[in-house]
Amino acid sequence: MGILNVTDTDDAVSGMNALREVLTEDLVDVEGRLLELEHSGTPVTESKKEEMLVYQTARTALLSGLASIDEVLGWIHLVAEKDADGNEIDSVLALPSLAVMRAS
């Protein structure tokens, strides 16, 4: 795997952050709908169970997507170009760290 240059890093970070925002908004919406169903006071029917299952599946998929984005941002952090002193560029400094096992 090569080192990402500044242009590639900025593009990747911007894209991942935009996608993360959209998925986060969707997750908030899905969790709100789940809460409404859980506290609606209506009897639990097969239809209600199926609807809850759909939202629970969507929530799981969204959480998985967010975890994957965080992992990609961590890898960008790991392989991003450094300046002459070995410091990371500003767009990468705030990214989450990712613990990486390196072969000795």
Sequence and secondary structure as in RCSB ss.txt:
>XXXX:A:sequence
MGILNVTDTDDAVSGMNALREVLTEDLVDVEGRLLELEHSGTPVTESKKEEMLVYQTARTALLSGLASIDEVLGW
IHLVAEKDADGNEIDSVLALPSLAVMRAS
>XXXX:A:secstr
   B HHHHHHHHHHHHHHHHHHHHHHHHHHHHHHHHHTS     HHHHHHHHHHHHHHHHHHHHHHHHHHHHHH
HHHHB B TTS B HHHHTS         
